[in-house]
Amino acid sequence: MGDRVDALIEPELLVWARTSAALTLQQAAKKLPVKSERLEGWESGHGHPTIKQLRKLASVYKRPIAVFYLPEPPKDFSPMRDFRRFSGEGQGPVSANLLWQMRLASIRRDIALDLYQTLDYEPLQPVIKASLSKDPETLGTEIRTRFGISRDRQVRFRDDGESFNWWREAIERNGVMVFQATDVETSEMRGFSISESPLSVIAINNKDSLRGRVFTMLHEFVHIAVQQSGLCDLEEDEELPPEKKNVEVFCNRVAGAVLVNKDHLLLEELVLQKGKGAKWSDEEISVLSNRYKVSQETMLRRLLILDRTTPEFYRQKRQEFEQEYAELRRHKREGFALPHIRAISNAGPSFVRLVLDGYYREAITSSDLSDFLNVKLKHLGKIEYELVRRRADVGSR
């Protein structure tokens, strides 16, 4: 009995976690397994589960262990319409995995807010506000200026990974944490946002392509800027309510304008040679999309908006792109990420730095740090090194 370590947590968090998982006392006790009387005692404040039992509880209730150390139950985030799918994907029931990722994003936000308060920091507020009456090209330029991204810097990105990390850090520097959802099919969700103040959140799907994730981040960033929520689709002419369609069109166009600046594109030698209303070969589209690290569809859409191709050609090519994307999604294999890379990738640099700061200032324990980042403490040094390396990459011009 000498090695027993109790988890000193608030009983109401146990009640909340069980009931929000739609489990009765008897059902939860059977899954743990413990006697229902003992579980009822923990929920009433008579005794505590051990750390080992708490980990089992967290697994049964589909909650990170970190949430049980919050001062009070968090408000669950339920953006049933607040996520972005591939075009043409119908709205079916939300999967358990997606619900879990929505919940996890909300929990991380609550943990961050609690750390900000404990450390006496002021949470960053999204600094860019806009309305749907704003010209998308103008807003796109303003966002680029705010982020500090020049054409020269953008075309010098070594690869899609560097591009993704740069845009993610830029968004986080402007008051929005960016998480990556795991174990959710891209056909169900590409991204969603929590447009709350302070500390808005964007979640993107780590199964999506890196270029797709960058576009989704910026699309959701615009949603937060205009404080409008809704189903975020690539399909602009889908039968949607007019007010919702307007929001989606606006967010897509601003995201495109951020990634491919109008003035920059129109001065490309290839674009100057083609002129207006042109047809484009796959190689030409690929050259431009690779230069700006965007999808071929995003590039062709920009050419259409700027009158450098025709609607008929765009629709034809778009169908081809969708077939190619569907084929890639069917054959894509999951990669393996080292634990320290996975921790930063999933939780985001901003959240990880905040948790590390809390640990160094003794606001949280090593066990808390491990739980918050879902990583063993032995990887801490590598996490610190990777954060420094990424910040150096982002800062280089």
Buried (B, 14 or more C-beta within 10 A) or exposed (E): EEEEEEBEBBBEBBBBBBBBBEBEBEEBBBBBEBEBEBBBBBBEEEEBBEBEBBBBBBEBBBBBBBBBBBEEBBEEBEBEEBBBBBBEBEEEEBBEBBBBBBBBBBBBBBBBBBBBEEEEEEBBEBEBEBEEEBEBBEBBBBBBEBBEBBBEEBEEBEEBEBBBBBBBBBBBBBBBBBBBBBBBBBBBBBBBBBBBEBBBBBBBBBBBBBBBBBBBBBBBBBBBBBEBBBBBBBBBEEEBEEEBBBBBBBBBBBBBBBBBBBEBBBEBEBBEEBEEBBEBEEEBBEBBBBBBBBBBBBBBBBBBBBEBBBEEBBEEBBEEBBEEBEEEBEEEEEEEEEBBBBBBBBBBBBBBBBBBBBBEEEBBEEBBBBBBBBBEEEBBEBBBEBBEEBBEBBEEE
